[in-house]
Amino acid sequence: MKLSWRDIVTTLLVVGGGTLVWAKYYSYSWAMIGSWRSATAVIALGGLLLFAFTNFDFNNFSIANVLEMILGGAALVLAVWGMTVVNHAVFYSLAATLGLTWLVDIARHIRHSAIESGTQGSSTSHAAPVH
């Protein structure tokens, strides 16, 4: 699989989100994440950027795309709920949902790369023909 620039951007966003989760877990009070509400807003913004840079396609109803639609809806609900209710469990649930979305996106990219290169689902032998 060849990494695309979108894969690199989404991976950097997930690493940044993971750093944010780590900081909140260990009670760091960095700028912009002092409260649970502001930390949820920052991670929701990262999630919005994550969805903007994925190769998601509304017209494709494969299992991975449908799962990304469901996770996107769940992330949206969790983001609004987390900024309204201010709860650490909602923050961690949102972070886990965004991380799972990234995993689905990367798995979909790996699968599509394998299909395009012809390495998946091929039952033909690659042995040299006998003359």
N, CA, C and O atoms as CSV, one atom per row, in Angstrom:
chain,resi,resn,atom,element,x,y,z
A,1,MET,N,N,0.833,-1.174,0.000
A,1,MET,CA,C,0.000,0.000,0.000
A,1,MET,C,C,0.878,1.238,0.000
A,1,MET,O,O,1.841,1.337,0.760
A,2,LYS,N,N,0.537,2.158,-0.846
A,2,LYS,CA,C,1.245,3.423,-0.901
A,2,LYS,C,C,0.440,4.465,-0.127
A,2,LYS,O,O,-0.748,4.655,-0.389
A,3,LEU,N,N,1.076,5.127,0.807
A,3,LEU,CA,C,0.385,6.138,1.594
A,3,LEU,C,C,0.111,7.365,0.739
A,3,LEU,O,O,0.982,7.824,0.000
A,4,SER,N,N,-1.089,7.888,0.841
A,4,SER,CA,C,-1.420,9.123,0.154
A,4,SER,C,C,-1.216,10.287,1.122
A,4,SER,O,O,-1.033,10.086,2.323
A,5,TRP,N,N,-1.249,11.477,0.593
A,5,TRP,CA,C,-1.094,12.644,1.452
A,5,TRP,C,C,-2.270,12.743,2.423
A,5,TRP,O,O,-2.120,13.249,3.535
A,6,ARG,N,N,-3.433,12.261,2.004
A,6,ARG,CA,C,-4.599,12.268,2.893
A,6,ARG,C,C,-4.389,11.331,4.083
A,6,ARG,O,O,-4.776,11.650,5.207
A,7,ASP,N,N,-3.776,10.178,3.830
A,7,ASP,CA,C,-3.486,9.244,4.921
A,7,ASP,C,C,-2.534,9.866,5.927
A,7,ASP,O,O,-2.693,9.685,7.135
A,8,ILE,N,N,-1.556,10.589,5.438
A,8,ILE,CA,C,-0.581,11.227,6.327
A,8,ILE,C,C,-1.252,12.323,7.159
A,8,ILE,O,O,-0.998,12.436,8.358
A,9,VAL,N,N,-2.109,13.129,6.523
A,9,VAL,CA,C,-2.801,14.201,7.244
A,9,VAL,C,C,-3.733,13.625,8.308
A,9,VAL,O,O,-3.743,14.097,9.445
A,10,THR,N,N,-4.516,12.604,7.943
A,10,THR,CA,C,-5.440,12.023,8.923
A,10,THR,C,C,-4.680,11.342,10.061
A,10,THR,O,O,-5.117,11.381,11.210
A,11,THR,N,N,-3.548,10.720,9.746
A,11,THR,CA,C,-2.741,10.096,10.797
A,11,THR,C,C,-2.189,11.148,11.753
A,11,THR,O,O,-2.180,10.935,12.965
A,12,LEU,N,N,-1.734,12.271,11.227
A,12,LEU,CA,C,-1.241,13.352,12.085
A,12,LEU,C,C,-2.371,13.919,12.954
A,12,LEU,O,O,-2.148,14.267,14.114
A,13,LEU,N,N,-3.571,14.009,12.399
A,13,LEU,CA,C,-4.708,14.475,13.193
A,13,LEU,C,C,-5.032,13.502,14.320
A,13,LEU,O,O,-5.341,13.927,15.433
A,14,VAL,N,N,-4.966,12.215,14.045
A,14,VAL,CA,C,-5.248,11.213,15.070
A,14,VAL,C,C,-4.154,11.208,16.143
A,14,VAL,O,O,-4.445,11.053,17.329
A,15,VAL,N,N,-2.921,11.376,15.731
A,15,VAL,CA,C,-1.839,11.460,16.713
A,15,VAL,C,C,-2.030,12.695,17.599
A,15,VAL,O,O,-1.820,12.632,18.811
A,16,GLY,N,N,-2.427,13.810,16.994
A,16,GLY,CA,C,-2.722,15.009,17.780
A,16,GLY,C,C,-3.880,14.786,18.735
A,16,GLY,O,O,-3.831,15.231,19.882
A,17,GLY,N,N,-4.916,14.106,18.279
A,17,GLY,CA,C,-6.047,13.785,19.157
A,17,GLY,C,C,-5.639,12.848,20.277
A,17,GLY,O,O,-6.087,12.993,21.414
A,18,GLY,N,N,-4.784,11.885,19.950
A,18,GLY,CA,C,-4.280,10.976,20.985
A,18,GLY,C,C,-3.463,11.712,22.030
A,18,GLY,O,O,-3.535,11.400,23.219
A,19,THR,N,N,-2.690,12.686,21.588
A,19,THR,CA,C,-1.923,13.510,22.522
A,19,THR,C,C,-2.850,14.310,23.425
A,19,THR,O,O,-2.588,14.466,24.617
A,20,LEU,N,N,-3.925,14.810,22.853
A,20,LEU,CA,C,-4.918,15.546,23.629
A,20,LEU,C,C,-5.584,14.654,24.674
A,20,LEU,O,O,-5.773,15.066,25.819
A,21,VAL,N,N,-5.936,13.444,24.280
A,21,VAL,CA,C,-6.547,12.488,25.219
A,21,VAL,C,C,-5.559,12.146,26.326
A,21,VAL,O,O,-5.929,12.091,27.498
A,22,TRP,N,N,-4.318,11.920,25.960
A,22,TRP,CA,C,-3.283,11.613,26.950
A,22,TRP,C,C,-3.135,12.768,27.933
A,22,TRP,O,O,-3.023,12.551,29.139
A,23,ALA,N,N,-3.135,13.999,27.417
A,23,ALA,CA,C,-2.984,15.174,28.284
A,23,ALA,C,C,-4.157,15.316,29.245
A,23,ALA,O,O,-3.962,15.635,30.418
A,24,LYS,N,N,-5.366,15.084,28.760
A,24,LYS,CA,C,-6.526,15.192,29.649
A,24,LYS,C,C,-6.551,14.052,30.669
A,24,LYS,O,O,-6.937,14.260,31.819
A,25,TYR,N,N,-6.147,12.868,30.261
A,25,TYR,CA,C,-6.132,11.725,31.174
A,25,TYR,C,C,-5.194,11.973,32.353
A,25,TYR,O,O,-5.497,11.615,33.491
A,26,TYR,N,N,-4.052,12.592,32.059
A,26,TYR,CA,C,-3.092,12.872,33.120
A,26,TYR,C,C,-3.262,14.267,33.711
A,26,TYR,O,O,-2.351,14.782,34.360
A,27,SER,N,N,-4.413,14.874,33.494
A,27,SER,CA,C,-4.828,16.143,34.107
A,27,SER,C,C,-3.918,17.318,33.778
A,27,SER,O,O,-3.755,18.223,34.595
A,28,TYR,N,N,-3.330,17.311,32.598
A,28,TYR,CA,C,-2.582,18.488,32.176
A,28,TYR,C,C,-3.578,19.578,31.820
A,28,TYR,O,O,-4.671,19.292,31.330
A,29,SER,N,N,-3.212,20.794,32.059
A,29,SER,CA,C,-4.094,21.920,31.769
A,29,SER,C,C,-3.411,22.811,30.731
A,29,SER,O,O,-3.011,23.939,31.022
A,30,TRP,N,N,-3.290,22.288,29.542
A,30,TRP,CA,C,-2.685,23.062,28.463
A,30,TRP,C,C,-3.667,24.116,27.977
A,30,TRP,O,O,-4.866,24.045,28.250
A,31,ALA,N,N,-3.147,25.080,27.262
A,31,ALA,CA,C,-4.015,26.105,26.688
A,31,ALA,C,C,-5.041,25.444,25.770
A,31,ALA,O,O,-4.707,24.507,25.044
A,32,MET,N,N,-6.242,25.907,25.793
A,32,MET,CA,C,-7.362,25.443,24.970
A,32,MET,C,C,-7.951,24.106,25.416
A,32,MET,O,O,-8.958,23.682,24.848
A,33,ILE,N,N,-7.381,23.434,26.392
A,33,ILE,CA,C,-7.990,22.183,26.853
A,33,ILE,C,C,-8.103,22.163,28.374
A,33,ILE,O,O,-8.068,21.096,28.986
A,34,GLY,N,N,-8.236,23.315,28.973
A,34,GLY,CA,C,-8.329,23.377,30.427
A,34,GLY,C,C,-9.585,22.744,30.978
A,34,GLY,O,O,-9.549,22.109,32.032
A,35,SER,N,N,-10.700,22.908,30.281
A,35,SER,CA,C,-11.958,22.314,30.734
A,35,SER,C,C,-12.346,21.178,29.793
A,35,SER,O,O,-11.802,21.052,28.696
A,36,TRP,N,N,-13.291,20.356,30.237
A,36,TRP,CA,C,-13.767,19.255,29.400
A,36,TRP,C,C,-14.500,19.786,28.179
A,36,TRP,O,O,-14.434,19.188,27.105
A,37,ARG,N,N,-15.196,20.898,28.335
A,37,ARG,CA,C,-15.932,21.480,27.214
A,37,ARG,C,C,-14.970,21.950,26.119
A,37,ARG,O,O,-15.177,21.659,24.941
A,38,SER,N,N,-13.933,22.667,26.505
A,38,SER,CA,C,-12.994,23.157,25.495
A,38,SER,C,C,-12.193,22.013,24.880
A,38,SER,O,O,-11.887,22.051,23.689
A,39,ALA,N,N,-11.853,21.003,25.666
A,39,ALA,CA,C,-11.139,19.842,25.119
A,39,ALA,C,C,-12.029,19.092,24.126
A,39,ALA,O,O,-11.551,18.616,23.096
A,40,THR,N,N,-13.322,18.990,24.439
A,40,THR,CA,C,-14.259,18.346,23.515
A,40,THR,C,C,-14.383,19.160,22.236
A,40,THR,O,O,-14.458,18.590,21.147
A,41,ALA,N,N,-14.404,20.481,22.348
A,41,ALA,CA,C,-14.485,21.331,21.158
A,41,ALA,C,C,-13.240,21.175,20.283
A,41,ALA,O,O,-13.343,21.122,19.057
A,42,VAL,N,N,-12.078,21.101,20.908
A,42,VAL,CA,C,-10.835,20.952,20.136
A,42,VAL,C,C,-10.790,19.601,19.437
A,42,VAL,O,O,-10.426,19.523,18.263
A,43,ILE,N,N,-11.154,18.541,20.143
A,43,ILE,CA,C,-11.120,17.219,19.517
A,43,ILE,C,C,-12.229,17.096,18.454
A,43,ILE,O,O,-12.056,16.378,17.469
A,44,ALA,N,N,-13.354,17.784,18.643
A,44,ALA,CA,C,-14.405,17.788,17.623
A,44,ALA,C,C,-13.929,18.517,16.367
A,44,ALA,O,O,-14.235,18.089,15.254
A,45,LEU,N,N,-13.194,19.599,16.531
A,45,LEU,CA,C,-12.618,20.298,15.383
A,45,LEU,C,C,-11.626,19.395,14.643
A,45,LEU,O,O,-11.602,19.362,13.413
A,46,GLY,N,N,-10.811,18.664,15.407
A,46,GLY,CA,C,-9.905,17.693,14.793
A,46,GLY,C,C,-10.671,16.607,14.055
A,46,GLY,O,O,-10.246,16.163,12.988
A,47,GLY,N,N,-11.795,16.177,14.613
A,47,GLY,CA,C,-12.632,15.183,13.942
A,47,GLY,C,C,-13.248,15.712,12.667
A,47,GLY,O,O,-13.363,14.989,11.678
A,48,LEU,N,N,-13.645,16.976,12.687
A,48,LEU,CA,C,-14.183,17.593,11.474
A,48,LEU,C,C,-13.124,17.627,10.372
A,48,LEU,O,O,-13.417,17.342,9.211
A,49,LEU,N,N,-11.903,17.973,10.741
A,49,LEU,CA,C,-10.800,17.951,9.769
A,49,LEU,C,C,-10.512,16.527,9.304
A,49,LEU,O,O,-10.205,16.301,8.133
A,50,LEU,N,N,-10.610,15.571,10.221
A,50,LEU,CA,C,-10.409,14.167,9.862
A,50,LEU,C,C,-11.395,13.739,8.786
A,50,LEU,O,O,-11.011,13.112,7.799
A,51,PHE,N,N,-12.668,14.080,8.977
A,51,PHE,CA,C,-13.685,13.711,7.990
A,51,PHE,C,C,-13.481,14.467,6.679
A,51,PHE,O,O,-13.815,13.953,5.611
A,52,ALA,N,N,-12.939,15.676,6.748
A,52,ALA,CA,C,-12.706,16.448,5.523
A,52,ALA,C,C,-11.594,15.832,4.673
A,52,ALA,O,O,-11.615,15.960,3.449
A,53,PHE,N,N,-10.629,15.168,5.302
A,53,PHE,CA,C,-9.484,14.637,4.566
A,53,PHE,C,C,-9.560,13.137,4.280
A,53,PHE,O,O,-8.648,12.588,3.662
A,54,THR,N,N,-10.621,12.468,4.714
A,54,THR,CA,C,-10.744,11.052,4.374
A,54,THR,C,C,-11.198,10.931,2.926
A,54,THR,O,O,-11.661,11.905,2.333
A,55,ASN,N,N,-11.070,9.759,2.369
A,55,ASN,CA,C,-11.524,9.505,1.000
A,55,ASN,C,C,-12.948,8.990,0.991
A,55,ASN,O,O,-13.310,8.153,0.164
A,56,PHE,N,N,-13.733,9.477,1.888
A,56,PHE,CA,C,-15.117,9.055,2.039
A,56,PHE,C,C,-15.934,9.464,0.819
A,56,PHE,O,O,-15.732,10.545,0.266
A,57,ASP,N,N,-16.864,8.593,0.398
A,57,ASP,CA,C,-17.697,8.855,-0.773
A,57,ASP,C,C,-19.151,8.569,-0.417
A,57,ASP,O,O,-19.492,7.436,-0.075
A,58,PHE,N,N,-20.014,9.587,-0.493
A,58,PHE,CA,C,-21.425,9.422,-0.159
A,58,PHE,C,C,-22.150,8.480,-1.117
A,58,PHE,O,O,-23.167,7.890,-0.752
A,59,ASN,N,N,-21.643,8.337,-2.325
A,59,ASN,CA,C,-22.314,7.503,-3.327
A,59,ASN,C,C,-21.935,6.036,-3.239
A,59,ASN,O,O,-22.566,5.199,-3.884
A,60,ASN,N,N,-20.929,5.709,-2.462
A,60,ASN,CA,C,-20.471,4.333,-2.324
A,60,ASN,C,C,-21.081,3.749,-1.049
A,60,ASN,O,O,-20.873,4.271,0.047
A,61,PHE,N,N,-21.828,2.673,-1.207
A,61,PHE,CA,C,-22.484,2.066,-0.052
A,61,PHE,C,C,-21.806,0.763,0.362
A,61,PHE,O,O,-22.475,-0.204,0.726
A,62,SER,N,N,-20.479,0.743,0.303
A,62,SER,CA,C,-19.752,-0.415,0.798
A,62,SER,C,C,-19.855,-0.433,2.327
A,62,SER,O,O,-20.253,0.552,2.947
A,63,ILE,N,N,-19.497,-1.540,2.900
A,63,ILE,CA,C,-19.589,-1.678,4.358
A,63,ILE,C,C,-18.742,-0.623,5.065
A,63,ILE,O,O,-19.172,-0.043,6.061
A,64,ALA,N,N,-17.538,-0.377,4.550
A,64,ALA,CA,C,-16.648,0.603,5.183
A,64,ALA,C,C,-17.229,2.014,5.103
A,64,ALA,O,O,-17.166,2.762,6.079
A,65,ASN,N,N,-17.785,2.382,3.969
A,65,ASN,CA,C,-18.367,3.714,3.845
A,65,ASN,C,C,-19.600,3.880,4.711
A,65,ASN,O,O,-19.785,4.934,5.320
A,66,VAL,N,N,-20.441,2.869,4.780
A,66,VAL,CA,C,-21.623,2.942,5.636
A,66,VAL,C,C,-21.197,3.030,7.101
A,66,VAL,O,O,-21.786,3.781,7.879
A,67,LEU,N,N,-20.180,2.266,7.469
A,67,LEU,CA,C,-19.671,2.338,8.839
A,67,LEU,C,C,-19.108,3.726,9.139
A,67,LEU,O,O,-19.288,4.242,10.242
A,68,GLU,N,N,-18.430,4.329,8.170
A,68,GLU,CA,C,-17.931,5.693,8.371
A,68,GLU,C,C,-19.079,6.692,8.504
A,68,GLU,O,O,-18.976,7.649,9.271
A,69,MET,N,N,-20.174,6.481,7.764
A,69,MET,CA,C,-21.352,7.350,7.905
A,69,MET,C,C,-21.931,7.240,9.311
A,69,MET,O,O,-22.265,8.247,9.934
A,70,ILE,N,N,-22.046,6.022,9.800
A,70,ILE,CA,C,-22.595,5.802,11.141
A,70,ILE,C,C,-21.682,6.412,12.199
A,70,ILE,O,O,-22.149,7.081,13.121
A,71,LEU,N,N,-20.382,6.178,12.064
A,71,LEU,CA,C,-19.435,6.741,13.027
A,71,LEU,C,C,-19.405,8.270,12.959
A,71,LEU,O,O,-19.246,8.935,13.983
A,72,GLY,N,N,-19.556,8.820,11.764
A,72,GLY,CA,C,-19.606,10.275,11.617
A,72,GLY,C,C,-20.819,10.864,12.310
A,72,GLY,O,O,-20.718,11.892,12.979
A,73,GLY,N,N,-21.969,10.215,12.154
A,73,GLY,CA,C,-23.173,10.668,12.850
A,73,GLY,C,C,-23.021,10.561,14.355
A,73,GLY,O,O,-23.421,11.461,15.094
A,74,ALA,N,N,-22.442,9.459,14.806
A,74,ALA,CA,C,-22.215,9.283,16.247
A,74,ALA,C,C,-21.241,10.331,16.777
A,74,ALA,O,O,-21.428,10.862,17.872
A,75,ALA,N,N,-20.200,10.628,15.996
A,75,ALA,CA,C,-19.223,11.639,16.422
A,75,ALA,C,C,-19.874,13.018,16.505
A,75,ALA,O,O,-19.579,13.793,17.414
A,76,LEU,N,N,-20.744,13.319,15.571
A,76,LEU,CA,C,-21.443,14.606,15.598
A,76,LEU,C,C,-22.330,14.719,16.834
A,76,LEU,O,O,-22.331,15.749,17.508
A,77,VAL,N,N,-23.079,13.668,17.129
A,77,VAL,CA,C,-23.944,13.663,18.319
A,77,VAL,C,C,-23.097,13.783,19.585
A,77,VAL,O,O,-23.427,14.553,20.487
A,78,LEU,N,N,-22.007,13.020,19.647
A,78,LEU,CA,C,-21.141,13.077,20.834
A,78,LEU,C,C,-20.491,14.445,21.000
A,78,LEU,O,O,-20.337,14.926,22.123
A,79,ALA,N,N,-20.108,15.077,19.888
A,79,ALA,CA,C,-19.474,16.395,19.972
A,79,ALA,C,C,-20.455,17.434,20.519
A,79,ALA,O,O,-20.109,18.209,21.411
A,80,VAL,N,N,-21.660,17.448,19.992
A,80,VAL,CA,C,-22.662,18.410,20.477
A,80,VAL,C,C,-23.027,18.108,21.925
A,80,VAL,O,O,-23.132,19.018,22.747
A,81,TRP,N,N,-23.220,16.830,22.233
A,81,TRP,CA,C,-23.563,16.435,23.596
A,81,TRP,C,C,-22.424,16.779,24.560
A,81,TRP,O,O,-22.668,17.270,25.662
A,82,GLY,N,N,-21.190,16.524,24.146
A,82,GLY,CA,C,-20.046,16.784,25.012
A,82,GLY,C,C,-19.825,18.256,25.300
A,82,GLY,O,O,-19.364,18.615,26.384
A,83,MET,N,N,-20.149,19.115,24.338
A,83,MET,CA,C,-19.994,20.553,24.588
A,83,MET,C,C,-21.172,21.128,25.366
A,83,MET,O,O,-21.079,22.219,25.928
A,84,THR,N,N,-22.274,20.395,25.398
A,84,THR,CA,C,-23.451,20.844,26.131
A,84,THR,C,C,-23.446,20.340,27.569
A,84,THR,O,O,-23.693,21.101,28.505
A,85,VAL,N,N,-23.162,19.050,27.737
A,85,VAL,CA,C,-23.283,18.412,29.039
A,85,VAL,C,C,-22.012,18.526,29.868
A,85,VAL,O,O,-22.094,18.543,31.096
A,86,VAL,N,N,-20.875,18.604,29.265
A,86,VAL,CA,C,-19.564,18.666,29.911
A,86,VAL,C,C,-19.351,17.426,30.778
A,86,VAL,O,O,-19.590,17.432,31.986
A,87,ASN,N,N,-18.897,16.373,30.121
A,87,ASN,CA,C,-18.695,15.105,30.793
A,87,ASN,C,C,-17.436,14.459,30.223
A,87,ASN,O,O,-17.241,14.433,29.008
A,88,HIS,N,N,-16.596,13.945,31.093
A,88,HIS,CA,C,-15.346,13.336,30.625
A,88,HIS,C,C,-15.607,12.045,29.851
A,88,HIS,O,O,-14.850,11.720,28.936
A,89,ALA,N,N,-16.652,11.307,30.195
A,89,ALA,CA,C,-16.953,10.066,29.479
A,89,ALA,C,C,-17.346,10.339,28.027
A,89,ALA,O,O,-17.010,9.556,27.138
A,90,VAL,N,N,-18.047,11.433,27.785
A,90,VAL,CA,C,-18.427,11.802,26.421
A,90,VAL,C,C,-17.178,12.190,25.629
A,90,VAL,O,O,-17.055,11.850,24.453
A,91,PHE,N,N,-16.262,12.897,26.271
A,91,PHE,CA,C,-15.002,13.265,25.627
A,91,PHE,C,C,-14.238,12.020,25.183
A,91,PHE,O,O,-13.781,11.943,24.042
A,92,TYR,N,N,-14.102,11.055,26.075
A,92,TYR,CA,C,-13.370,9.830,25.729
A,92,TYR,C,C,-14.120,9.005,24.686
A,92,TYR,O,O,-13.499,8.374,23.831
A,93,SER,N,N,-15.452,9.008,24.754
A,93,SER,CA,C,-16.241,8.298,23.742
A,93,SER,C,C,-16.062,8.938,22.365
A,93,SER,O,O,-15.947,8.231,21.364
A,94,LEU,N,N,-16.038,10.253,22.310
A,94,LEU,CA,C,-15.810,10.959,21.054
A,94,LEU,C,C,-14.424,10.639,20.505
A,94,LEU,O,O,-14.266,10.397,19.309
A,95,ALA,N,N,-13.431,10.639,21.375
A,95,ALA,CA,C,-12.068,10.321,20.943
A,95,ALA,C,C,-11.984,8.896,20.404
A,95,ALA,O,O,-11.337,8.658,19.384
A,96,ALA,N,N,-12.628,7.954,21.075
A,96,ALA,CA,C,-12.624,6.560,20.607
A,96,ALA,C,C,-13.355,6.428,19.280
A,96,ALA,O,O,-12.921,5.669,18.413
A,97,THR,N,N,-14.452,7.148,19.104
A,97,THR,CA,C,-15.209,7.111,17.851
A,97,THR,C,C,-14.372,7.657,16.705
A,97,THR,O,O,-14.376,7.091,15.612
A,98,LEU,N,N,-13.659,8.741,16.940
A,98,LEU,CA,C,-12.808,9.312,15.894
A,98,LEU,C,C,-11.628,8.394,15.576
A,98,LEU,O,O,-11.234,8.267,14.417
A,99,GLY,N,N,-11.071,7.762,16.591
A,99,GLY,CA,C,-9.989,6.805,16.351
A,99,GLY,C,C,-10.465,5.607,15.549
A,99,GLY,O,O,-9.756,5.130,14.663
A,100,LEU,N,N,-11.660,5.118,15.853
A,100,LEU,CA,C,-12.229,4.001,15.102
A,100,LEU,C,C,-12.533,4.413,13.661
A,100,LEU,O,O,-12.365,3.617,12.738
A,101,THR,N,N,-12.972,5.637,13.474
A,101,THR,CA,C,-13.216,6.149,12.120
A,101,THR,C,C,-11.929,6.153,11.316
A,101,THR,O,O,-11.925,5.777,10.144
A,102,TRP,N,N,-10.853,6.572,11.931
A,102,TRP,CA,C,-9.554,6.574,11.248
A,102,TRP,C,C,-9.145,5.149,10.882
A,102,TRP,O,O,-8.655,4.909,9.778
A,103,LEU,N,N,-9.341,4.209,11.793
A,103,LEU,CA,C,-9.002,2.817,11.491
A,103,LEU,C,C,-9.811,2.278,10.321
A,103,LEU,O,O,-9.269,1.582,9.462
A,104,VAL,N,N,-11.097,2.591,10.279
A,104,VAL,CA,C,-11.944,2.139,9.169
A,104,VAL,C,C,-11.470,2.767,7.861
A,104,VAL,O,O,-11.423,2.099,6.828
A,105,ASP,N,N,-11.117,4.055,7.907
A,105,ASP,CA,C,-10.649,4.737,6.699
A,105,ASP,C,C,-9.353,4.116,6.186
A,105,ASP,O,O,-9.212,3.889,4.985
A,106,ILE,N,N,-8.416,3.843,7.073
A,106,ILE,CA,C,-7.145,3.232,6.664
A,106,ILE,C,C,-7.380,1.815,6.143
A,106,ILE,O,O,-6.779,1.412,5.146
A,107,ALA,N,N,-8.255,1.056,6.818
A,107,ALA,CA,C,-8.552,-0.304,6.353
A,107,ALA,C,C,-9.206,-0.277,4.972
A,107,ALA,O,O,-8.910,-1.119,4.124
A,108,ARG,N,N,-10.092,0.687,4.749
A,108,ARG,CA,C,-10.726,0.818,3.438
A,108,ARG,C,C,-9.701,1.166,2.373
A,108,ARG,O,O,-9.765,0.654,1.255
A,109,HIS,N,N,-8.755,2.037,2.715
A,109,HIS,CA,C,-7.713,2.404,1.757
A,109,HIS,C,C,-6.813,1.212,1.440
A,109,HIS,O,O,-6.435,1.009,0.286
A,110,ILE,N,N,-6.477,0.441,2.436
A,110,ILE,CA,C,-5.656,-0.759,2.204
A,110,ILE,C,C,-6.406,-1.733,1.302
A,110,ILE,O,O,-5.827,-2.296,0.372
A,111,ARG,N,N,-7.687,-1.929,1.576
A,111,ARG,CA,C,-8.493,-2.853,0.760
A,111,ARG,C,C,-8.595,-2.370,-0.686
A,111,ARG,O,O,-8.421,-3.154,-1.619
A,112,HIS,N,N,-8.875,-1.087,-0.868
A,112,HIS,CA,C,-8.993,-0.564,-2.230
A,112,HIS,C,C,-7.653,-0.598,-2.965
A,112,HIS,O,O,-7.615,-0.830,-4.173
A,113,SER,N,N,-6.553,-0.369,-2.242
A,113,SER,CA,C,-5.231,-0.458,-2.865
A,113,SER,C,C,-4.946,-1.884,-3.313
A,113,SER,O,O,-4.368,-2.104,-4.378
A,114,ALA,N,N,-5.355,-2.854,-2.495
A,114,ALA,CA,C,-5.141,-4.256,-2.851
A,114,ALA,C,C,-5.988,-4.656,-4.050
A,114,ALA,O,O,-5.532,-5.403,-4.916
A,115,ILE,N,N,-7.216,-4.161,-4.099
A,115,ILE,CA,C,-8.090,-4.484,-5.230
A,115,ILE,C,C,-7.551,-3.868,-6.514
A,115,ILE,O,O,-7.540,-4.515,-7.561
A,116,GLU,N,N,-7.106,-2.620,-6.434
A,116,GLU,CA,C,-6.587,-1.939,-7.625
A,116,GLU,C,C,-5.309,-2.580,-8.147
A,116,GLU,O,O,-5.062,-2.594,-9.353
A,117,SER,N,N,-4.502,-3.108,-7.239
A,117,SER,CA,C,-3.262,-3.750,-7.687
A,117,SER,C,C,-3.496,-5.187,-8.109
A,117,SER,O,O,-2.595,-5.826,-8.653
A,118,GLY,N,N,-4.694,-5.705,-7.866
A,118,GLY,CA,C,-5.031,-7.056,-8.292
A,118,GLY,C,C,-4.508,-8.152,-7.397
A,118,GLY,O,O,-4.405,-9.299,-7.831
A,119,THR,N,N,-4.172,-7.833,-6.152
A,119,THR,CA,C,-3.628,-8.855,-5.259
A,119,THR,C,C,-4.690,-9.519,-4.405
A,119,THR,O,O,-4.412,-10.545,-3.783
A,120,GLN,N,N,-5.894,-8.977,-4.351
A,120,GLN,CA,C,-6.932,-9.569,-3.520
A,120,GLN,C,C,-7.975,-10.234,-4.411
A,120,GLN,O,O,-8.380,-9.680,-5.433
A,121,GLY,N,N,-8.396,-11.406,-4.018
A,121,GLY,CA,C,-9.450,-12.101,-4.716
A,121,GLY,C,C,-9.013,-12.760,-6.009
A,121,GLY,O,O,-9.852,-13.223,-6.781
A,122,SER,N,N,-7.746,-12.809,-6.251
A,122,SER,CA,C,-7.270,-13.430,-7.484
A,122,SER,C,C,-7.006,-14.905,-7.223
A,122,SER,O,O,-6.244,-15.268,-6.326
A,123,SER,N,N,-7.647,-15.744,-8.022
A,123,SER,CA,C,-7.454,-17.179,-7.831
A,123,SER,C,C,-6.548,-17.766,-8.896
A,123,SER,O,O,-6.345,-18.979,-8.945
A,124,THR,N,N,-6.008,-16.922,-9.740
A,124,THR,CA,C,-5.124,-17.421,-10.794
A,124,THR,C,C,-3.719,-17.565,-10.260
A,124,THR,O,O,-3.299,-16.851,-9.350
A,125,SER,N,N,-3.018,-18.482,-10.832
A,125,SER,CA,C,-1.643,-18.709,-10.426
A,125,SER,C,C,-0.726,-17.776,-11.189
A,125,SER,O,O,-0.958,-17.491,-12.364
A,126,HIS,N,N,0.296,-17.309,-10.538
A,126,HIS,CA,C,1.263,-16.425,-11.177
A,126,HIS,C,C,2.495,-17.179,-11.652
A,126,HIS,O,O,3.561,-16.597,-11.851
A,127,ALA,N,N,2.331,-18.465,-11.828
A,127,ALA,CA,C,3.455,-19.282,-12.309
A,127,ALA,C,C,3.647,-19.038,-13.801
A,127,ALA,O,O,2.705,-18.694,-14.516
A,128,ALA,N,N,4.848,-19.217,-14.243
A,128,ALA,CA,C,5.165,-19.046,-15.666
A,128,ALA,C,C,4.445,-20.109,-16.485
A,128,ALA,O,O,4.361,-21.265,-16.069
A,129,PRO,N,N,3.925,-19.722,-17.649
A,129,PRO,CA,C,3.221,-20.701,-18.480
A,129,PRO,C,C,4.198,-21.754,-19.009
A,129,PRO,O,O,5.372,-21.482,-19.262
A,130,VAL,N,N,3.662,-22.960,-19.163
A,130,VAL,CA,C,4.468,-24.052,-19.693
A,130,VAL,C,C,4.287,-24.066,-21.213
A,130,VAL,O,O,3.158,-24.059,-21.702
A,131,HIS,N,N,5.394,-24.085,-21.961
A,131,HIS,CA,C,5.339,-24.063,-23.432
A,131,HIS,C,C,5.586,-25.413,-23.988
A,131,HIS,O,O,5.579,-25.591,-25.206
